[in-house]
């Protein structure tokens, strides 16, 4: 099974070998499930690369939830 990648626009996981469309931005190739997602990315790539899209958020970007015992600490 091939490694899946995430479409930055819609969040769908796709196989790069069968992606409907690709775009290259700053030397990196991005894969899309449909031509519409590619066109939306091409119109404003920084919108999707700077975290404006919930589809691709790094794990470290989200604050850690409190553990149950931390609610009673001062």
ABEGO torsion letter per residue (X at the ends): XBBBBBBAAAGBBBBAAABABBBBBGGBBBBBABAAAAAAAAABAAAAAAGABAABBBAAABBBBBBAAAAABX
